[in-house]
């Protein structure tokens, strides 16, 4: 049940930031404290989101730190829509936006390609490595898959092997629904018991 509450809060946060800074750069807000920026309009499934976050977390665990921004549409760029479909330029721009908090590797993923920077500066060898990958494609799922492959490629270039973690099974969701149903049933039973008790008292 906690997961549902957390998901609701995350969703609310995902909507609140763009509204709060409609003319800003949403990715730079999120990546100040998080390792990935996944825009609402990418419409990723929980499994796809977990897989991308898992790869980034596993890479960090192995000593390869990187932050990733998925850009699914021009709207995700806020005040800099001119950088749409310019992943390399945007990677440098975003790196400069984050510079005072995060100076590490940064990967941006757009439908037409990838951008890599560090501290707002291009990483030429890393850029060549991701340029060799197929273009991600338009859908959110394609962007996430492309980002996952790019993180693996960049980590491998640095001598770090990163495995794609298996997504969590759906059993947890089923269990949560069972718990919620049980709680709801208990509440109904308590209400019915309360009404019955009141009727008995009224008869006396």
KAVEN-V631899 format. One record per backbone hydrogen bond with DSSP energy under -1.0 kcal/mol. CO is the residue of the C=O (numbers start at 1). NH is the residue of the N-H. Records with the same first field share a line. If there is no record, write none. Layout:
CO=NH ; NH
//
This chain:
1=5
2=6
3=7
4=8
5=9
6=10
7=11
8=12
9=13
10=14
11=15
12=16
13=17
15=19
16=20
17=21
21=24
24=79
25=29
26=30
27=31
30=33 ; 34
35=68
37=70
39=42
40=43
45=49
46=50
47=51
48=52
49=53
50=54
51=55
52=56
53=57
54=58
55=59
56=60
57=61
58=62
59=64
60=63
67=107
68=37
69=109
73=76
74=77
75=78
77=80
80=83
81=84
83=86
86=90
87=91
88=92
89=93
90=94
91=95
92=96
93=97
94=98
98=101 ; 102
105=67
106=117
107=69
108=115
109=71
110=113
111=137
113=110
115=108
116=123
117=106
118=121
121=118
123=127
124=128
125=129
126=130
127=131
130=133
139=143
140=144
141=145
142=146
143=147
144=148
145=149
146=150
147=151
148=152
149=153
150=154
151=155
152=156
153=157
154=158
155=160
156=159
170=174
171=175
172=176
173=177
174=178
175=179
176=180
177=181
178=182
179=183
180=184
181=185
182=186
183=187
184=188
185=189
186=190
187=191
188=192
189=193
190=194
191=195
192=196
193=197
194=198
195=199
196=200
197=201
198=202
199=203
200=204
//
